[in-house]
Amino acid sequence: MAVAGVTVIPLGTGSPSVGDYVRACVEVLKEYPDLTVEPTPMSTVIEGDLRRILEAVQRMHEVPFEAGALRVVTHITIDERRDKPLTIQSKLNAVRG
């Protein structure tokens, strides 16, 4: 299992506000009920099978283009462990003590 942090940044939209684009990207994740999704103020955290996460991120990356953005920058950070289970909650517990 993997945990990924994803940030999709639409550019060339004609406005500094990107909330509608971000909402649409997060909405796409409803098509992936096998993934755990946690939107945060600065990114979206996704937990699940890495292949499914990457599939979902590719779909998220396309959403702003479909809505008229001229350029999209997507940042993804992937944390995957193969020695023990990894979840969003286990990562939070490790930080909180």
Secondary structure, 3 states (H helix, E strand, C coil): CEEEEEEEEEECCCCCCCHHHHHHHHHHHHHCCCCEEEECCCCEEEEECHHHHHHHHHHHHHHHHHCCCCEEEEEEEEEECCCCCCCHHHHHHHHHC
